[in-house]
Amino acid sequence: MPSADFQLTFLRRIQWLLDSSSYTSTYKFALLMATTNLAIESGVNYDRECSISYQQLAEQFIQLYWTQALPFSDQSSDSVLRQSSTTGQASVINSILNLQDKTKTTSLTIARTQNTKLWQSTIKDIASTIKKYPAKHLQSAEDNVSCEFLYTYDSKSNVIILKPGITYCFTRFSQIIHKLCQQYWTDFVRKNRHNQIYFSDDVNLQQFLFNQSRQNLKVLETILIDTQQGQCFYCNKPLKNDIEVDHFIPWSKYPIDTTHNFVLTDH
């Protein structure tokens, strides 16, 4: 595993990024959380580089922002919280709102499976946004100080490549990174002047932003049954009755409903 000094330096630099960066949106927090999730998914050995595509990151962004694109207030359909401090809403939120409108659903699982072409188009748009903004600027703080300790940004590549040891650190310190990012993210949204009208003193904003609920995964059965050739993922026996969609990485450790983490099993 990476040395203790390497791991401590990683944590100090994550803290530096969060403390020293200037923010015009919540994208940097989302990128750190998305990268952490994909590091967990990858299973890459600690001493190897890890390649993560912008499309993988885009799917994570949709998962993270999905419920945040819903109205914050029951009394106002226009109360989608602003995720940008500049003019207008963050483009990722607009992409998700467009997807929800065209699929006429607020269920992420249904939206993902109902219109494959629209889903892929949304992924492509969000991947482009991630590459152009947070991936390029994540490792730069105030006064344009840059420290590329996570990956070396390449504007011509469709992937980011985590440096050796970084995947291990993201995986080991995932809970710390998520808690830090959620706190900074919540503070950003709470302080955004466009959102002030929706808040009261006792509102639990962090719960609204990050209370991930488990989706009904029944709709994925027909897709996974073909992928797994009608066999249980774990025992390879034919699937007949009591078929279930399972999170391969347990929900308790990774509360994200991404397609890469679903397998079909018998009871």
FENMO-V467217 format. One record per helix or strand. SS is the DSSP state (H for helix, E for strand). FROM is the first residue (numbers start at 0). LEN is the number of residues. If there is no record, write none. Layout:
[[SS & FROM & LEN] [SS & FROM & LEN]]
This chain:
[[H & 3 & 17] [E & 24 & 1] [H & 26 & 16] [E & 49 & 4] [H & 53 & 12] [H & 66 & 3] [E & 83 & 1] [H & 90 & 13] [H & 107 & 7] [H & 115 & 17] [H & 133 & 4] [E & 139 & 1] [H & 141 & 3] [E & 145 & 1] [E & 158 & 4] [H & 165 & 7] [H & 173 & 18] [H & 192 & 6] [H & 204 & 6] [H & 217 & 10] [E & 230 & 1] [E & 237 & 1] [E & 243 & 4] [H & 258 & 3] [E & 261 & 4]]
